[in-house]
Amino acid sequence: MAQTDTLILASGSPRRVELLAQAGIEPARLMPMDIDETPKRSEHPRSLARRLSTGKAQAALAAIKGDPAFAGSYILAADTVVSVGRRILPKTEMIDEASSALHLLSGRSHRVFTGVCLITPDRTVRQKVIDTKVRFKRLSTTDIEAYLSSGQWRGKAGGYAIQGIAGSFVVKLVGSYTNVVGLPLYETLALLSGEGFDVHAGWTDA
Ligand SMILES: Cc1cn([C@H]2C[C@H](O)[C@@H](COP(=O)(O)OP(=O)(O)OP(=O)(O)O)O2)c(=O)[nH]c1=O
């Protein structure tokens, strides 16, 4: 069975590292991949999450190609997309983007799609997209202004982080919580163990 020392996480997201650690998995290498995340015209959020997670994993594969140090490595990547209907919300880097996203999310349901892609040592490509339905309470002006000043929206799909203050906005969640944070743990571990990775290797007392 493969061990943790063969896992490359093609991500710079601290949340994804934390989520894997939560499941006792510590990647041997972090390889953030900078790819163009612009959605195609009228691209469905599910297809965008699939395409970007696969793109990140393939970019990491290209980066290690031919390097004997990485022979036998597994590459894991993910991409999280938030949508209201067919409308894809941006990963917010500017406060006005976050403000528009929060106004749009207020008092309604939205969906969070996370694509997960695993490339195995024999270069098999496995991918899944998991979606979670989330309903926010109606956000007051004070809620939104206070959230914006918290800065927790920075670098987050849809302008919020459910694992922080925005957890208090959620009136209903149907599906995987970890999927919203950025990596659906149940499905990711199933993918890894299904491809021969020993997901229990790190389940020792901390
Ligand atoms: C919706 C939501 C997103 N997020 C984060 C997860 C991701 O880090 C980010 C979505 O952007 P992504 O492009 O999926 O990931 P990233 O750019 O942060 O990292 P990388 O591409 O290197 O893997 O939003 C939360 O932390 N909490 C949430 O509730």
The ligand as a Gaussian input file, in Angstrom:
#p B3LYP/6-31G(d) Opt

LIG

0 1
 C      -16.803000      28.291000      -0.152000
 C      -15.505000      28.229000       0.585000
 C      -14.292000      28.325000      -0.092000
 N      -13.116000      28.261000       0.627000
 C      -11.806000      28.343000      -0.054000
 C      -11.256000      26.967000      -0.444000
 C      -10.255000      27.330000      -1.495000
 O       -9.021000      27.604000      -0.870000
 C      -10.842000      28.597000      -2.124000
 C      -11.391000      28.284000      -3.491000
 O      -10.415000      28.567000      -4.444000
 P       -9.691000      27.412000      -5.288000
 O       -9.296000      28.015000      -6.586000
 O      -10.513000      26.186000      -5.289000
 O       -8.395000      27.060000      -4.450000
 P       -7.175000      28.007000      -4.063000
 O       -6.876000      28.960000      -5.154000
 O       -7.440000      28.568000      -2.693000
 O       -5.998000      26.965000      -3.869000
 P       -5.368000      25.960000      -4.965000
 O       -5.955000      26.324000      -6.301000
 O       -3.898000      26.232000      -4.881000
 O       -5.752000      24.576000      -4.511000
 O      -11.921000      29.029000      -1.295000
 C      -13.091000      28.135000       2.014000
 O      -12.008000      28.108000       2.631000
 N      -14.285000      28.037000       2.679000
 C      -15.489000      28.083000       2.032000
 O      -16.546000      28.003000       2.696000

